[in-house]
Amino acid sequence: MSNDVYSIFGNRVRTKLLLCLSHGEKNVTELIQNCGLSQSAVSQHLGKLRTSGMVTSEKIGKEVVYSIKYKKAIDISHMLMSLEEEVNKT
């Protein structure tokens, strides 16, 4: 397991996925629909989030459901997106 936390939060797509998961566990289809991301982007970045240990996955029937492992990841994601909005306003 790679615990490179800095690289996880250095990518906007992964930050967006964490924010989507902050509302509860979701499968890939739900993440694609709710986050407005492509299937390939979701799959690629979920793999990195799982490898980093930020996200856990559980197979339920035929689906794999993802959830956030650390609540602090949600807080950091919110702060980063808020900062991005503030910076872009100036």
Residue, then its C-alpha position, 0 to 999 in steps of 0.5 A: m500500500s502506498n500512503d502518498v497522501y500528497s499525491i492523492f490530494g494533488n489531483r482534482v479528479r481524486t478530490k472530486l471523487l472523495l467529495c462524491l463519496s462523502h455523501g455515503e458509499k457508492n458503486v462505480t455507476e453511481l460515481i459516474q452519474n453523480c460526479g460527472l466523470s467518465q467511466s475510465a476516469v472513475s476506475q483509474h482514480l478509484g484504483k489510486l484511492r484504494t491503493s493509497g488507503m483513502v478508500t475501501s471497497e466491498k463486494i456486495g452481490k455483483e457490485v463493488v461499493y466504495s467508501i471513504k476510510y478517513k473522515k479527514a479526507i472529506d474535510i481536506s477535499h472540501m477545503l481544497m475545492s473551496l480554496e480553488e473557488e476562492v482563487n479562481k474568483t480573483 
